């Protein structure tokens, strides 16, 4: 298990169980373990999910035009956990969501 610190300064756990779920369900992201943690800590932007979760969006440094998406929940001020992660080349579905945080340009 590894932990990333969110923009709200909350530790977000990536457990072995979640990593197995993510890497088997989305095999294209199997080489992106550390990119998932980096996307939580240094995203391009964070938008609100449909059930109180956070959706962190990061650049895929290996594939220009693709993005790492990490869905996680901050349970309280001292704990959070990754729900899932995947790659996409389309951000249009995230533009209608409420913006929580955006990287300064």
LUMDREN-641320 format. One record per residue (C-alpha): x, y, z; residue in one letter. Coordinates in steps of 0.2 Angstrom, whole numbers, padded with zeros to 4 digits, always signed. Example, Ala and Ser with C-alpha at 12.3 -4.5 7.8 and 13.67 -1.06 7.14 Angstrom:
+0062-0022+0039A +0068-0005+0036S 
% end
This chain:
+0000+0000+0000X +0006+0017-0004X -0001+0034+0001X -0002+0051-0009X -0007+0067-0001X -0021+0076-0009X -0023+0095-0013X -0034+0095+0003X -0018+0088+0013X -0027+0072+0016X -0018+0055+0014X -0026+0045+0001X -0022+0026+0001X -0019+0015-0014X -0021-0002-0007X -0015-0018-0014X -0033-0024-0016X -0038-0008-0026X -0022-0009-0037X -0026-0027-0042X -0044-0022-0046X -0038-0007-0056X -0024-0016-0065X -0034-0031-0070X -0050-0021-0074X -0040-0008-0084X -0025-0018-0091X -0019-0002-0101X -0015+0006-0084X -0005-0008-0077X +0012+0002-0079X +0005+0018-0071X +0005+0014-0052X +0016+0029-0048X +0007+0040-0061X -0009+0037-0051X -0001+0043-0035X +0007+0058-0044X -0010+0062-0052X -0018+0063-0034X -0003+0074-0028X -0001+0085-0044X -0016+0085-0055X -0020+0096-0069X -0037+0098-0061X -0049+0090-0049X -0068+0089-0052X -0082+0083-0041X -0089+0066-0044X -0107+0061-0043X -0107+0053-0025X -0095+0065-0016X -0079+0057-0023X -0065+0067-0031X -0060+0065-0049X -0042+0070-0051X -0035+0072-0069X -0017+0071-0074X -0007+0071-0090X -0001+0055-0097X +0018+0059-0099X +0020+0043-0109X +0006+0047-0122X +0003+0065-0127X -0016+0069-0128X -0020+0055-0115X -0025+0058-0097X -0024+0048-0081X -0040+0049-0072X -0041+0044-0053X -0057+0043-0043X -0055+0044-0025X -0064+0048-0009X -0059+0058+0006X -0067+0050+0021X -0062+0063+0033X -0048+0075+0037X -0036+0060+0040X -0040+0047+0028X -0045+0044+0009X -0044+0030-0003X -0043+0027-0022X -0059+0019-0029X -0052+0017-0047X -0041+0024-0061X -0040+0023-0080X -0034+0032-0095X -0044+0043-0107X -0041+0054-0122X -0058+0063-0119X -0060+0077-0106X -0077+0083-0112X -0087+0073-0100X -0078+0081-0085X -0081+0099-0091X -0099+0099-0084X -0094+0094-0067X -0090+0106-0053X -0072+0112-0053X -0064+0109-0036X -0046+0114-0040X -0036+0118-0055X -0017+0120-0058X -0012+0138-0061X -0005+0141-0078X 
% end
